[in-house]
Amino acid sequence: MSDYDIFFKFYDQVMGDREKSARDILVYIQEYAPHAKKVLELACGTGSVLNILSPKYEVSGLDLSQWMLKIASEKLPWVKFYHQNMVDFKIDEKFDVILCVFDSINHILDFEDWKKLFMNVRNHLSSNGVFIFDINTQEKLIRTIKESPWVKPFEENIMIMDVVDGGNEVSNWNIKIFQKKENNMYELHEENIREISFSIEKIENELKKTYTEVIIKDKIRKSPELPADSIYFICS
């Protein structure tokens, strides 16, 4: 069983179409890979980013959740999707841009697997290719563990997300969906999704072993004096 095998059916309702974030990613591609034609997204989920990119690029998607891929393929029937692990995927193609966004890499709990992913992506990039990914920072994961659960009504349903300490620097995102049924009854759907992060310096040093240039950009910062919650790495 992979992450999101329960949450998948509610994902788009809760998270929306992610259009603003997808537009930001499009800007990065245009800036750092202006001649790109082929784009692969790792952990593509329900295809929100690919939907924005598909008018401009030949896009492909990869995800470990067959259920997320089912939704994505229904949305984007002209796109090629791969049911594979983003750490050790194998595709007999090269891509100008490879993406891994919406903190998807944080779901990989062993840094040795981050290193494998960095090298595997490099092997699937064209000669001038660019790898763009984002992370939830360590500071964000620590902060969210201390915060109260997040309650979000959507349609007639309710989601409660509670981030707790999972041990060994892992944060456990406990998601409960109360789905409205007949006669004012609710059905509970529950899933635990784990994340970990590492220091920016550690990630950057590892990337520089594989990539010629590594650019770091803040994605979300609550205020200038606080550490960034999320950042992008742009590797060429």
Buried (B, 14 or more C-beta within 10 A) or exposed (E): EBBBBBBBBBBBEBBEEBEEBBEBBBEBBEEBBEEBEBBBBBBBBBBBBBBBBBEEBBBBBBBBBEBBBBBBBEBBEEBBBBBBBBBEBEBEEBBBBBBBBBBBBBBBBEEEBBBBBBEBBBEBBBEEBBBBBBBBBBBBBBBBBEEEEEEEEEEEBBBBBBBBEBEEBBBBBBBBBBBEEEEEEEEEBEBEBBBBBBEBEEBBEBBEEBBEEBBBEEBEBEEEEEBBBBBBBBBB
